[in-house]
Amino acid sequence: MATHTDPVCGMKVDDQKTTLKSTYQDTTYYFCAQGCKTKFDEKPQQFASQQAGR
Ligand SMILES: [Zn+2]
């Protein structure tokens, strides 16, 4: 089991409980709600950049 941070709203998401995910630049992002995924899919670079730095 692993938790991921929803890049849109910052919530913790359990990857075994959600089917909402997107892959961007070889990284998989998980979302708490369809609305978050939709926002990410519209502007992935905007949200993905906030998690970069590693
Ligand atoms: Zn969310």
mmCIF file of the protein (N, C-alpha, C, O) and its ligand, coordinates in Angstrom:
data_MODEL
# 
_entry.id   MODEL 
# 
loop_
_entity.id 
_entity.type 
_entity.pdbx_number_of_molecules 
1 polymer     1 
2 non-polymer 1 
# 
_entity_poly.entity_id                      1 
_entity_poly.type                           'polypeptide(L)' 
_entity_poly.nstd_linkage                   no 
_entity_poly.nstd_monomer                   no 
_entity_poly.pdbx_seq_one_letter_code       MATHTDPVCGMKVDDQKTTLKSTYQDTTYYFCAQGCKTKFDEKPQQFASQQAGR 
_entity_poly.pdbx_seq_one_letter_code_can   MATHTDPVCGMKVDDQKTTLKSTYQDTTYYFCAQGCKTKFDEKPQQFASQQAGR 
_entity_poly.pdbx_strand_id                 A 
# 
loop_
_entity_poly_seq.entity_id 
_entity_poly_seq.num 
_entity_poly_seq.mon_id 
_entity_poly_seq.hetero 
1 1  MET n 
1 2  ALA n 
1 3  THR n 
1 4  HIS n 
1 5  THR n 
1 6  ASP n 
1 7  PRO n 
1 8  VAL n 
1 9  CYS n 
1 10 GLY n 
1 11 MET n 
1 12 LYS n 
1 13 VAL n 
1 14 ASP n 
1 15 ASP n 
1 16 GLN n 
1 17 LYS n 
1 18 THR n 
1 19 THR n 
1 20 LEU n 
1 21 LYS n 
1 22 SER n 
1 23 THR n 
1 24 TYR n 
1 25 GLN n 
1 26 ASP n 
1 27 THR n 
1 28 THR n 
1 29 TYR n 
1 30 TYR n 
1 31 PHE n 
1 32 CYS n 
1 33 ALA n 
1 34 GLN n 
1 35 GLY n 
1 36 CYS n 
1 37 LYS n 
1 38 THR n 
1 39 LYS n 
1 40 PHE n 
1 41 ASP n 
1 42 GLU n 
1 43 LYS n 
1 44 PRO n 
1 45 GLN n 
1 46 GLN n 
1 47 PHE n 
1 48 ALA n 
1 49 SER n 
1 50 GLN n 
1 51 GLN n 
1 52 ALA n 
1 53 GLY n 
1 54 ARG n 
# 
loop_
_struct_asym.id 
_struct_asym.entity_id 
A 1 
B 2 
# 
loop_
_chem_comp.id 
_chem_comp.type 
_chem_comp.mon_nstd_flag 
ALA 'L-peptide linking' y 
ARG 'L-peptide linking' y 
ASP 'L-peptide linking' y 
CYS 'L-peptide linking' y 
GLN 'L-peptide linking' y 
GLU 'L-peptide linking' y 
GLY 'peptide linking'   y 
HIS 'L-peptide linking' y 
LEU 'L-peptide linking' y 
LYS 'L-peptide linking' y 
MET 'L-peptide linking' y 
PHE 'L-peptide linking' y 
PRO 'L-peptide linking' y 
SER 'L-peptide linking' y 
THR 'L-peptide linking' y 
TYR 'L-peptide linking' y 
VAL 'L-peptide linking' y 
ZN  non-polymer         . 
# 
_pdbx_entity_nonpoly.entity_id   2 
_pdbx_entity_nonpoly.name        ? 
_pdbx_entity_nonpoly.comp_id     ZN 
# 
_pdbx_nonpoly_scheme.asym_id         B 
_pdbx_nonpoly_scheme.entity_id       2 
_pdbx_nonpoly_scheme.mon_id          ZN 
_pdbx_nonpoly_scheme.ndb_seq_num     1 
_pdbx_nonpoly_scheme.pdb_seq_num     101 
_pdbx_nonpoly_scheme.auth_seq_num    101 
_pdbx_nonpoly_scheme.pdb_mon_id      ZN 
_pdbx_nonpoly_scheme.auth_mon_id     ZN 
_pdbx_nonpoly_scheme.pdb_strand_id   A 
_pdbx_nonpoly_scheme.pdb_ins_code    . 
# 
loop_
_atom_site.group_PDB 
_atom_site.id 
_atom_site.type_symbol 
_atom_site.label_atom_id 
_atom_site.label_alt_id 
_atom_site.label_comp_id 
_atom_site.label_asym_id 
_atom_site.label_entity_id 
_atom_site.label_seq_id 
_atom_site.pdbx_PDB_ins_code 
_atom_site.Cartn_x 
_atom_site.Cartn_y 
_atom_site.Cartn_z 
_atom_site.occupancy 
_atom_site.B_iso_or_equiv 
_atom_site.pdbx_formal_charge 
_atom_site.auth_seq_id 
_atom_site.auth_comp_id 
_atom_site.auth_asym_id 
_atom_site.auth_atom_id 
_atom_site.pdbx_PDB_model_num 
ATOM   1   N  N  . MET A 1 1  ? 0.847   -1.195 0.000   1.00 0.00 ? 1   MET A N  1 
ATOM   2   C  CA . MET A 1 1  ? 0.000   0.000  0.000   1.00 0.00 ? 1   MET A CA 1 
ATOM   3   C  C  . MET A 1 1  ? 0.886   1.250  0.000   1.00 0.00 ? 1   MET A C  1 
ATOM   4   O  O  . MET A 1 1  ? 1.896   1.315  0.700   1.00 0.00 ? 1   MET A O  1 
ATOM   5   N  N  . ALA A 1 2  ? 0.497   2.198  -0.770  1.00 0.00 ? 2   ALA A N  1 
ATOM   6   C  CA . ALA A 1 2  ? 1.260   3.436  -0.819  1.00 0.00 ? 2   ALA A CA 1 
ATOM   7   C  C  . ALA A 1 2  ? 0.297   4.607  -0.954  1.00 0.00 ? 2   ALA A C  1 
ATOM   8   O  O  . ALA A 1 2  ? -0.748  4.512  -1.600  1.00 0.00 ? 2   ALA A O  1 
ATOM   9   N  N  . THR A 1 3  ? 0.667   5.680  -0.345  1.00 0.00 ? 3   THR A N  1 
ATOM   10  C  CA . THR A 1 3  ? -0.145  6.871  -0.512  1.00 0.00 ? 3   THR A CA 1 
ATOM   11  C  C  . THR A 1 3  ? 0.617   7.886  -1.350  1.00 0.00 ? 3   THR A C  1 
ATOM   12  O  O  . THR A 1 3  ? 1.843   7.981  -1.310  1.00 0.00 ? 3   THR A O  1 
ATOM   13  N  N  . HIS A 1 4  ? -0.162  8.630  -2.103  1.00 0.00 ? 4   HIS A N  1 
ATOM   14  C  CA . HIS A 1 4  ? 0.416   9.651  -2.960  1.00 0.00 ? 4   HIS A CA 1 
ATOM   15  C  C  . HIS A 1 4  ? -0.308  10.957 -2.680  1.00 0.00 ? 4   HIS A C  1 
ATOM   16  O  O  . HIS A 1 4  ? -1.431  10.960 -2.174  1.00 0.00 ? 4   HIS A O  1 
ATOM   17  N  N  . THR A 1 5  ? 0.326   12.038 -3.004  1.00 0.00 ? 5   THR A N  1 
ATOM   18  C  CA . THR A 1 5  ? -0.312  13.331 -2.808  1.00 0.00 ? 5   THR A CA 1 
ATOM   19  C  C  . THR A 1 5  ? -0.974  13.772 -4.105  1.00 0.00 ? 5   THR A C  1 
ATOM   20  O  O  . THR A 1 5  ? -0.342  13.849 -5.158  1.00 0.00 ? 5   THR A O  1 
ATOM   21  N  N  . ASP A 1 6  ? -2.238  14.051 -3.995  1.00 0.00 ? 6   ASP A N  1 
ATOM   22  C  CA . ASP A 1 6  ? -2.980  14.616 -5.117  1.00 0.00 ? 6   ASP A CA 1 
ATOM   23  C  C  . ASP A 1 6  ? -2.347  15.968 -5.456  1.00 0.00 ? 6   ASP A C  1 
ATOM   24  O  O  . ASP A 1 6  ? -2.377  16.881 -4.631  1.00 0.00 ? 6   ASP A O  1 
ATOM   25  N  N  . PRO A 1 7  ? -1.774  16.110 -6.653  1.00 0.00 ? 7   PRO A N  1 
ATOM   26  C  CA . PRO A 1 7  ? -1.044  17.342 -6.964  1.00 0.00 ? 7   PRO A CA 1 
ATOM   27  C  C  . PRO A 1 7  ? -1.946  18.566 -7.110  1.00 0.00 ? 7   PRO A C  1 
ATOM   28  O  O  . PRO A 1 7  ? -1.471  19.701 -7.085  1.00 0.00 ? 7   PRO A O  1 
ATOM   29  N  N  . VAL A 1 8  ? -3.231  18.330 -7.261  1.00 0.00 ? 8   VAL A N  1 
ATOM   30  C  CA . VAL A 1 8  ? -4.148  19.453 -7.465  1.00 0.00 ? 8   VAL A CA 1 
ATOM   31  C  C  . VAL A 1 8  ? -4.588  20.061 -6.139  1.00 0.00 ? 8   VAL A C  1 
ATOM   32  O  O  . VAL A 1 8  ? -4.526  21.278 -5.968  1.00 0.00 ? 8   VAL A O  1 
ATOM   33  N  N  . CYS A 1 9  ? -5.030  19.230 -5.202  1.00 0.00 ? 9   CYS A N  1 
ATOM   34  C  CA . CYS A 1 9  ? -5.576  19.758 -3.951  1.00 0.00 ? 9   CYS A CA 1 
ATOM   35  C  C  . CYS A 1 9  ? -4.705  19.450 -2.745  1.00 0.00 ? 9   CYS A C  1 
ATOM   36  O  O  . CYS A 1 9  ? -4.907  20.023 -1.674  1.00 0.00 ? 9   CYS A O  1 
ATOM   37  N  N  . GLY A 1 10 ? -3.735  18.548 -2.904  1.00 0.00 ? 10  GLY A N  1 
ATOM   38  C  CA . GLY A 1 10 ? -2.828  18.262 -1.806  1.00 0.00 ? 10  GLY A CA 1 
ATOM   39  C  C  . GLY A 1 10 ? -3.286  17.149 -0.874  1.00 0.00 ? 10  GLY A C  1 
ATOM   40  O  O  . GLY A 1 10 ? -2.604  16.851 0.107   1.00 0.00 ? 10  GLY A O  1 
ATOM   41  N  N  . MET A 1 11 ? -4.424  16.531 -1.160  1.00 0.00 ? 11  MET A N  1 
ATOM   42  C  CA . MET A 1 11 ? -4.895  15.437 -0.309  1.00 0.00 ? 11  MET A CA 1 
ATOM   43  C  C  . MET A 1 11 ? -4.062  14.181 -0.504  1.00 0.00 ? 11  MET A C  1 
ATOM   44  O  O  . MET A 1 11 ? -3.471  13.972 -1.563  1.00 0.00 ? 11  MET A O  1 
ATOM   45  N  N  . LYS A 1 12 ? -4.023  13.344 0.532   1.00 0.00 ? 12  LYS A N  1 
ATOM   46  C  CA . LYS A 1 12 ? -3.380  12.049 0.404   1.00 0.00 ? 12  LYS A CA 1 
ATOM   47  C  C  . LYS A 1 12 ? -4.323  11.085 -0.287  1.00 0.00 ? 12  LYS A C  1 
ATOM   48  O  O  . LYS A 1 12 ? -5.511  11.025 0.029   1.00 0.00 ? 12  LYS A O  1 
ATOM   49  N  N  . VAL A 1 13 ? -3.786  10.334 -1.230  1.00 0.00 ? 13  VAL A N  1 
ATOM   50  C  CA . VAL A 1 13 ? -4.597  9.390  -1.990  1.00 0.00 ? 13  VAL A CA 1 
ATOM   51  C  C  . VAL A 1 13 ? -3.961  8.012  -1.896  1.00 0.00 ? 13  VAL A C  1 
ATOM   52  O  O  . VAL A 1 13 ? -2.768  7.845  -2.145  1.00 0.00 ? 13  VAL A O  1 
ATOM   53  N  N  . ASP A 1 14 ? -4.778  7.028  -1.531  1.00 0.00 ? 14  ASP A N  1 
ATOM   54  C  CA . ASP A 1 14 ? -4.315  5.642  -1.493  1.00 0.00 ? 14  ASP A CA 1 
ATOM   55  C  C  . ASP A 1 14 ? -4.423  5.061  -2.893  1.00 0.00 ? 14  ASP A C  1 
ATOM   56  O  O  . ASP A 1 14 ? -5.511  5.017  -3.468  1.00 0.00 ? 14  ASP A O  1 
ATOM   57  N  N  . ASP A 1 15 ? -3.320  4.621  -3.435  1.00 0.00 ? 15  ASP A N  1 
ATOM   58  C  CA . ASP A 1 15 ? -3.346  4.181  -4.836  1.00 0.00 ? 15  ASP A CA 1 
ATOM   59  C  C  . ASP A 1 15 ? -4.147  2.891  -5.044  1.00 0.00 ? 15  ASP A C  1 
ATOM   60  O  O  . ASP A 1 15 ? -4.444  2.526  -6.181  1.00 0.00 ? 15  ASP A O  1 
ATOM   61  N  N  . GLN A 1 16 ? -4.495  2.206  -3.963  1.00 0.00 ? 16  GLN A N  1 
ATOM   62  C  CA . GLN A 1 16 ? -5.322  1.007  -4.121  1.00 0.00 ? 16  GLN A CA 1 
ATOM   63  C  C  . GLN A 1 16 ? -6.812  1.320  -4.030  1.00 0.00 ? 16  GLN A C  1 
ATOM   64  O  O  . GLN A 1 16 ? -7.654  0.460  -4.288  1.00 0.00 ? 16  GLN A O  1 
ATOM   65  N  N  . LYS A 1 17 ? -7.120  2.534  -3.669  1.00 0.00 ? 17  LYS A N  1 
ATOM   66  C  CA . LYS A 1 17 ? -8.532  2.895  -3.523  1.00 0.00 ? 17  LYS A CA 1 
ATOM   67  C  C  . LYS A 1 17 ? -9.022  3.828  -4.620  1.00 0.00 ? 17  LYS A C  1 
ATOM   68  O  O  . LYS A 1 17 ? -10.223 4.077  -4.732  1.00 0.00 ? 17  LYS A O  1 
ATOM   69  N  N  . THR A 1 18 ? -8.125  4.333  -5.412  1.00 0.00 ? 18  THR A N  1 
ATOM   70  C  CA . THR A 1 18 ? -8.557  5.246  -6.457  1.00 0.00 ? 18  THR A CA 1 
ATOM   71  C  C  . THR A 1 18 ? -8.266  4.664  -7.827  1.00 0.00 ? 18  THR A C  1 
ATOM   72  O  O  . THR A 1 18 ? -7.287  3.943  -8.018  1.00 0.00 ? 18  THR A O  1 
ATOM   73  N  N  . THR A 1 19 ? -9.115  4.982  -8.757  1.00 0.00 ? 19  THR A N  1 
ATOM   74  C  CA . THR A 1 19 ? -8.853  4.615  -10.145 1.00 0.00 ? 19  THR A CA 1 
ATOM   75  C  C  . THR A 1 19 ? -8.530  5.867  -10.947 1.00 0.00 ? 19  THR A C  1 
ATOM   76  O  O  . THR A 1 19 ? -8.340  5.819  -12.162 1.00 0.00 ? 19  THR A O  1 
ATOM   77  N  N  . LEU A 1 20 ? -8.471  6.998  -10.232 1.00 0.00 ? 20  LEU A N  1 
ATOM   78  C  CA . LEU A 1 20 ? -8.220  8.262  -10.904 1.00 0.00 ? 20  LEU A CA 1 
ATOM   79  C  C  . LEU A 1 20 ? -6.725  8.533  -10.918 1.00 0.00 ? 20  LEU A C  1 
ATOM   80  O  O  . LEU A 1 20 ? -6.134  8.897  -9.901  1.00 0.00 ? 20  LEU A O  1 
ATOM   81  N  N  . LYS A 1 21 ? -6.136  8.353  -12.062 1.00 0.00 ? 21  LYS A N  1 
ATOM   82  C  CA . LYS A 1 21 ? -4.709  8.627  -12.156 1.00 0.00 ? 21  LYS A CA 1 
ATOM   83  C  C  . LYS A 1 21 ? -4.349  9.048  -13.575 1.00 0.00 ? 21  LYS A C  1 
ATOM   84  O  O  . LYS A 1 21 ? -5.035  8.717  -14.542 1.00 0.00 ? 21  LYS A O  1 
ATOM   85  N  N  . SER A 1 22 ? -3.259  9.782  -13.664 1.00 0.00 ? 22  SER A N  1 
ATOM   86  C  CA . SER A 1 22 ? -2.749  10.227 -14.953 1.00 0.00 ? 22  SER A CA 1 
ATOM   87  C  C  . SER A 1 22 ? -1.238  10.076 -14.954 1.00 0.00 ? 22  SER A C  1 
ATOM   88  O  O  . SER A 1 22 ? -0.582  10.232 -13.924 1.00 0.00 ? 22  SER A O  1 
ATOM   89  N  N  . THR A 1 23 ? -0.712  9.778  -16.096 1.00 0.00 ? 23  THR A N  1 
ATOM   90  C  CA . THR A 1 23 ? 0.736   9.700  -16.217 1.00 0.00 ? 23  THR A CA 1 
ATOM   91  C  C  . THR A 1 23 ? 1.223   10.886 -17.030 1.00 0.00 ? 23  THR A C  1 
ATOM   92  O  O  . THR A 1 23 ? 0.724   11.161 -18.121 1.00 0.00 ? 23  THR A O  1 
ATOM   93  N  N  . TYR A 1 24 ? 2.185   11.568 -16.488 1.00 0.00 ? 24  TYR A N  1 
ATOM   94  C  CA . TYR A 1 24 ? 2.747   12.737 -17.146 1.00 0.00 ? 24  TYR A CA 1 
ATOM   95  C  C  . TYR A 1 24 ? 4.256   12.704 -16.965 1.00 0.00 ? 24  TYR A C  1 
ATOM   96  O  O  . TYR A 1 24 ? 4.752   12.627 -15.841 1.00 0.00 ? 24  TYR A O  1 
ATOM   97  N  N  . GLN A 1 25 ? 4.974   12.763 -18.059 1.00 0.00 ? 25  GLN A N  1 
ATOM   98  C  CA . GLN A 1 25 ? 6.440   12.720 -18.030 1.00 0.00 ? 25  GLN A CA 1 
ATOM   99  C  C  . GLN A 1 25 ? 6.950   11.542 -17.183 1.00 0.00 ? 25  GLN A C  1 
ATOM   100 O  O  . GLN A 1 25 ? 7.805   11.702 -16.312 1.00 0.00 ? 25  GLN A O  1 
ATOM   101 N  N  . ASP A 1 26 ? 6.402   10.368 -17.467 1.00 0.00 ? 26  ASP A N  1 
ATOM   102 C  CA . ASP A 1 26 ? 6.828   9.126  -16.813 1.00 0.00 ? 26  ASP A CA 1 
ATOM   103 C  C  . ASP A 1 26 ? 6.534   9.057  -15.317 1.00 0.00 ? 26  ASP A C  1 
ATOM   104 O  O  . ASP A 1 26 ? 7.030   8.164  -14.629 1.00 0.00 ? 26  ASP A O  1 
ATOM   105 N  N  . THR A 1 27 ? 5.744   9.976  -14.819 1.00 0.00 ? 27  THR A N  1 
ATOM   106 C  CA . THR A 1 27 ? 5.353   9.937  -13.418 1.00 0.00 ? 27  THR A CA 1 
ATOM   107 C  C  . THR A 1 27 ? 3.837   9.758  -13.341 1.00 0.00 ? 27  THR A C  1 
ATOM   108 O  O  . THR A 1 27 ? 3.090   10.414 -14.067 1.00 0.00 ? 27  THR A O  1 
ATOM   109 N  N  . THR A 1 28 ? 3.389   8.864  -12.457 1.00 0.00 ? 28  THR A N  1 
ATOM   110 C  CA . THR A 1 28 ? 1.963   8.654  -12.290 1.00 0.00 ? 28  THR A CA 1 
ATOM   111 C  C  . THR A 1 28 ? 1.454   9.493  -11.125 1.00 0.00 ? 28  THR A C  1 
ATOM   112 O  O  . THR A 1 28 ? 2.015   9.472  -10.029 1.00 0.00 ? 28  THR A O  1 
ATOM   113 N  N  . TYR A 1 29 ? 0.387   10.226 -11.385 1.00 0.00 ? 29  TYR A N  1 
ATOM   114 C  CA . TYR A 1 29 ? -0.229  11.063 -10.361 1.00 0.00 ? 29  TYR A CA 1 
ATOM   115 C  C  . TYR A 1 29 ? -1.600  10.498 -10.028 1.00 0.00 ? 29  TYR A C  1 
ATOM   116 O  O  . TYR A 1 29 ? -2.317  10.022 -10.908 1.00 0.00 ? 29  TYR A O  1 
ATOM   117 N  N  . TYR A 1 30 ? -1.958  10.555 -8.747  1.00 0.00 ? 30  TYR A N  1 
ATOM   118 C  CA . TYR A 1 30 ? -3.240  10.029 -8.285  1.00 0.00 ? 30  TYR A CA 1 
ATOM   119 C  C  . TYR A 1 30 ? -4.108  11.170 -7.774  1.00 0.00 ? 30  TYR A C  1 
ATOM   120 O  O  . TYR A 1 30 ? -3.620  12.173 -7.253  1.00 0.00 ? 30  TYR A O  1 
ATOM   121 N  N  . PHE A 1 31 ? -5.423  10.978 -7.945  1.00 0.00 ? 31  PHE A N  1 
ATOM   122 C  CA . PHE A 1 31 ? -6.358  12.056 -7.617  1.00 0.00 ? 31  PHE A CA 1 
ATOM   123 C  C  . PHE A 1 31 ? -7.470  11.569 -6.713  1.00 0.00 ? 31  PHE A C  1 
ATOM   124 O  O  . PHE A 1 31 ? -7.870  10.406 -6.768  1.00 0.00 ? 31  PHE A O  1 
ATOM   125 N  N  . CYS A 1 32 ? -7.965  12.474 -5.878  1.00 0.00 ? 32  CYS A N  1 
ATOM   126 C  CA . CYS A 1 32 ? -9.027  12.125 -4.936  1.00 0.00 ? 32  CYS A CA 1 
ATOM   127 C  C  . CYS A 1 32 ? -10.389 12.197 -5.596  1.00 0.00 ? 32  CYS A C  1 
ATOM   128 O  O  . CYS A 1 32 ? -11.338 11.579 -5.114  1.00 0.00 ? 32  CYS A O  1 
ATOM   129 N  N  . ALA A 1 33 ? -10.507 12.930 -6.677  1.00 0.00 ? 33  ALA A N  1 
ATOM   130 C  CA . ALA A 1 33 ? -11.811 13.151 -7.299  1.00 0.00 ? 33  ALA A CA 1 
ATOM   131 C  C  . ALA A 1 33 ? -11.636 13.401 -8.799  1.00 0.00 ? 33  ALA A C  1 
ATOM   132 O  O  . ALA A 1 33 ? -10.574 13.810 -9.270  1.00 0.00 ? 33  ALA A O  1 
ATOM   133 N  N  . GLN A 1 34 ? -12.710 13.140 -9.517  1.00 0.00 ? 34  GLN A N  1 
ATOM   134 C  CA . GLN A 1 34 ? -12.660 13.334 -10.961 1.00 0.00 ? 34  GLN A CA 1 
ATOM   135 C  C  . GLN A 1 34 ? -12.306 14.781 -11.309 1.00 0.00 ? 34  GLN A C  1 
ATOM   136 O  O  . GLN A 1 34 ? -11.592 15.044 -12.277 1.00 0.00 ? 34  GLN A O  1 
ATOM   137 N  N  . GLY A 1 35 ? -12.818 15.714 -10.499 1.00 0.00 ? 35  GLY A N  1 
ATOM   138 C  CA . GLY A 1 35 ? -12.555 17.123 -10.783 1.00 0.00 ? 35  GLY A CA 1 
ATOM   139 C  C  . GLY A 1 35 ? -11.075 17.454 -10.718 1.00 0.00 ? 35  GLY A C  1 
ATOM   140 O  O  . GLY A 1 35 ? -10.580 18.268 -11.498 1.00 0.00 ? 35  GLY A O  1 
ATOM   141 N  N  . CYS A 1 36 ? -10.369 16.820 -9.787  1.00 0.00 ? 36  CYS A N  1 
ATOM   142 C  CA . CYS A 1 36 ? -8.938  17.057 -9.675  1.00 0.00 ? 36  CYS A CA 1 
ATOM   143 C  C  . CYS A 1 36 ? -8.205  16.497 -10.893 1.00 0.00 ? 36  CYS A C  1 
ATOM   144 O  O  . CYS A 1 36 ? -7.294  17.135 -11.421 1.00 0.00 ? 36  CYS A O  1 
ATOM   145 N  N  . LYS A 1 37 ? -8.602  15.314 -11.335 1.00 0.00 ? 37  LYS A N  1 
ATOM   146 C  CA . LYS A 1 37 ? -7.966  14.726 -12.502 1.00 0.00 ? 37  LYS A CA 1 
ATOM   147 C  C  . LYS A 1 37 ? -8.200  15.588 -13.737 1.00 0.00 ? 37  LYS A C  1 
ATOM   148 O  O  . LYS A 1 37 ? -7.299  15.784 -14.554 1.00 0.00 ? 37  LYS A O  1 
ATOM   149 N  N  . THR A 1 38 ? -9.414  16.096 -13.860 1.00 0.00 ? 38  THR A N  1 
ATOM   150 C  CA . THR A 1 38 ? -9.738  16.932 -15.013 1.00 0.00 ? 38  THR A CA 1 
ATOM   151 C  C  . THR A 1 38 ? -8.868  18.183 -15.040 1.00 0.00 ? 38  THR A C  1 
ATOM   152 O  O  . THR A 1 38 ? -8.358  18.577 -16.089 1.00 0.00 ? 38  THR A O  1 
ATOM   153 N  N  . LYS A 1 39 ? -8.706  18.805 -13.868 1.00 0.00 ? 39  LYS A N  1 
ATOM   154 C  CA . LYS A 1 39 ? -7.860  20.005 -13.797 1.00 0.00 ? 39  LYS A CA 1 
ATOM   155 C  C  . LYS A 1 39 ? -6.424  19.671 -14.179 1.00 0.00 ? 39  LYS A C  1 
ATOM   156 O  O  . LYS A 1 39 ? -5.771  20.415 -14.910 1.00 0.00 ? 39  LYS A O  1 
ATOM   157 N  N  . PHE A 1 40 ? -5.946  18.543 -13.672 1.00 0.00 ? 40  PHE A N  1 
ATOM   158 C  CA . PHE A 1 40 ? -4.571  18.141 -13.981 1.00 0.00 ? 40  PHE A CA 1 
ATOM   159 C  C  . PHE A 1 40 ? -4.405  17.884 -15.471 1.00 0.00 ? 40  PHE A C  1 
ATOM   160 O  O  . PHE A 1 40 ? -3.427  18.316 -16.081 1.00 0.00 ? 40  PHE A O  1 
ATOM   161 N  N  . ASP A 1 41 ? -5.371  17.175 -16.053 1.00 0.00 ? 41  ASP A N  1 
ATOM   162 C  CA . ASP A 1 41 ? -5.268  16.831 -17.470 1.00 0.00 ? 41  ASP A CA 1 
ATOM   163 C  C  . ASP A 1 41 ? -5.303  18.067 -18.369 1.00 0.00 ? 41  ASP A C  1 
ATOM   164 O  O  . ASP A 1 41 ? -4.767  18.055 -19.477 1.00 0.00 ? 41  ASP A O  1 
ATOM   165 N  N  . GLU A 1 42 ? -5.931  19.120 -17.884 1.00 0.00 ? 42  GLU A N  1 
ATOM   166 C  CA . GLU A 1 42 ? -5.979  20.352 -18.674 1.00 0.00 ? 42  GLU A CA 1 
ATOM   167 C  C  . GLU A 1 42 ? -4.626  21.050 -18.695 1.00 0.00 ? 42  GLU A C  1 
ATOM   168 O  O  . GLU A 1 42 ? -4.180  21.540 -19.733 1.00 0.00 ? 42  GLU A O  1 
ATOM   169 N  N  . LYS A 1 43 ? -3.983  21.088 -17.536 1.00 0.00 ? 43  LYS A N  1 
ATOM   170 C  CA . LYS A 1 43 ? -2.685  21.774 -17.433 1.00 0.00 ? 43  LYS A CA 1 
ATOM   171 C  C  . LYS A 1 43 ? -1.726  20.966 -16.580 1.00 0.00 ? 43  LYS A C  1 
ATOM   172 O  O  . LYS A 1 43 ? -1.367  21.390 -15.481 1.00 0.00 ? 43  LYS A O  1 
ATOM   173 N  N  . PRO A 1 44 ? -1.308  19.816 -17.065 1.00 0.00 ? 44  PRO A N  1 
ATOM   174 C  CA . PRO A 1 44 ? -0.441  18.946 -16.246 1.00 0.00 ? 44  PRO A CA 1 
ATOM   175 C  C  . PRO A 1 44 ? 0.853   19.634 -15.825 1.00 0.00 ? 44  PRO A C  1 
ATOM   176 O  O  . PRO A 1 44 ? 1.342   19.420 -14.715 1.00 0.00 ? 44  PRO A O  1 
ATOM   177 N  N  . GLN A 1 45 ? 1.403   20.453 -16.702 1.00 0.00 ? 45  GLN A N  1 
ATOM   178 C  CA . GLN A 1 45 ? 2.685   21.084 -16.376 1.00 0.00 ? 45  GLN A CA 1 
ATOM   179 C  C  . GLN A 1 45 ? 2.559   22.024 -15.187 1.00 0.00 ? 45  GLN A C  1 
ATOM   180 O  O  . GLN A 1 45 ? 3.516   22.220 -14.439 1.00 0.00 ? 45  GLN A O  1 
ATOM   181 N  N  . GLN A 1 46 ? 1.376   22.603 -15.015 1.00 0.00 ? 46  GLN A N  1 
ATOM   182 C  CA . GLN A 1 46 ? 1.186   23.547 -13.919 1.00 0.00 ? 46  GLN A CA 1 
ATOM   183 C  C  . GLN A 1 46 ? 1.251   22.837 -12.569 1.00 0.00 ? 46  GLN A C  1 
ATOM   184 O  O  . GLN A 1 46 ? 1.844   23.344 -11.617 1.00 0.00 ? 46  GLN A O  1 
ATOM   185 N  N  . PHE A 1 47 ? 0.628   21.648 -12.500 1.00 0.00 ? 47  PHE A N  1 
ATOM   186 C  CA . PHE A 1 47 ? 0.570   20.924 -11.221 1.00 0.00 ? 47  PHE A CA 1 
ATOM   187 C  C  . PHE A 1 47 ? 1.797   20.066 -11.009 1.00 0.00 ? 47  PHE A C  1 
ATOM   188 O  O  . PHE A 1 47 ? 2.295   19.959 -9.888  1.00 0.00 ? 47  PHE A O  1 
ATOM   189 N  N  . ALA A 1 48 ? 2.286   19.458 -12.061 1.00 0.00 ? 48  ALA A N  1 
ATOM   190 C  CA . ALA A 1 48 ? 3.441   18.578 -11.931 1.00 0.00 ? 48  ALA A CA 1 
ATOM   191 C  C  . ALA A 1 48 ? 4.655   19.373 -11.465 1.00 0.00 ? 48  ALA A C  1 
ATOM   192 O  O  . ALA A 1 48 ? 5.470   18.858 -10.699 1.00 0.00 ? 48  ALA A O  1 
ATOM   193 N  N  . SER A 1 49 ? 4.784   20.592 -11.904 1.00 0.00 ? 49  SER A N  1 
ATOM   194 C  CA . SER A 1 49 ? 5.960   21.388 -11.549 1.00 0.00 ? 49  SER A CA 1 
ATOM   195 C  C  . SER A 1 49 ? 6.011   21.675 -10.070 1.00 0.00 ? 49  SER A C  1 
ATOM   196 O  O  . SER A 1 49 ? 7.088   21.897 -9.518  1.00 0.00 ? 49  SER A O  1 
ATOM   197 N  N  . GLN A 1 50 ? 4.847   21.676 -9.410  1.00 0.00 ? 50  GLN A N  1 
ATOM   198 C  CA . GLN A 1 50 ? 4.826   21.964 -7.981  1.00 0.00 ? 50  GLN A CA 1 
ATOM   199 C  C  . GLN A 1 50 ? 5.407   20.813 -7.175  1.00 0.00 ? 50  GLN A C  1 
ATOM   200 O  O  . GLN A 1 50 ? 5.860   21.009 -6.047  1.00 0.00 ? 50  GLN A O  1 
ATOM   201 N  N  . GLN A 1 51 ? 5.398   19.618 -7.744  1.00 0.00 ? 51  GLN A N  1 
ATOM   202 C  CA . GLN A 1 51 ? 5.951   18.471 -7.032  1.00 0.00 ? 51  GLN A CA 1 
ATOM   203 C  C  . GLN A 1 51 ? 7.392   18.194 -7.427  1.00 0.00 ? 51  GLN A C  1 
ATOM   204 O  O  . GLN A 1 51 ? 8.061   17.373 -6.799  1.00 0.00 ? 51  GLN A O  1 
ATOM   205 N  N  . ALA A 1 52 ? 7.868   18.860 -8.448  1.00 0.00 ? 52  ALA A N  1 
ATOM   206 C  CA . ALA A 1 52 ? 9.227   18.612 -8.905  1.00 0.00 ? 52  ALA A CA 1 
ATOM   207 C  C  . ALA A 1 52 ? 10.224  19.094 -7.853  1.00 0.00 ? 52  ALA A C  1 
ATOM   208 O  O  . ALA A 1 52 ? 9.853   19.680 -6.835  1.00 0.00 ? 52  ALA A O  1 
ATOM   209 N  N  . GLY A 1 53 ? 11.472  18.834 -8.127  1.00 0.00 ? 53  GLY A N  1 
ATOM   210 C  CA . GLY A 1 53 ? 12.476  19.268 -7.190  1.00 0.00 ? 53  GLY A CA 1 
ATOM   211 C  C  . GLY A 1 53 ? 13.292  18.114 -6.650  1.00 0.00 ? 53  GLY A C  1 
ATOM   212 O  O  . GLY A 1 53 ? 14.221  18.319 -5.869  1.00 0.00 ? 53  GLY A O  1 
ATOM   213 N  N  . ARG A 1 54 ? 12.952  16.895 -7.062  1.00 0.00 ? 54  ARG A N  1 
ATOM   214 C  CA . ARG A 1 54 ? 13.751  15.753 -6.670  1.00 0.00 ? 54  ARG A CA 1 
ATOM   215 C  C  . ARG A 1 54 ? 14.320  15.112 -7.923  1.00 0.00 ? 54  ARG A C  1 
ATOM   216 O  O  . ARG A 1 54 ? 15.037  14.115 -7.836  1.00 0.00 ? 54  ARG A O  1 
HETATM 217 ZN ZN . ZN  B 2 .  ? -7.971  16.255 -5.088  1.00 0.00 2 101 ZN  A ZN 1 
# 
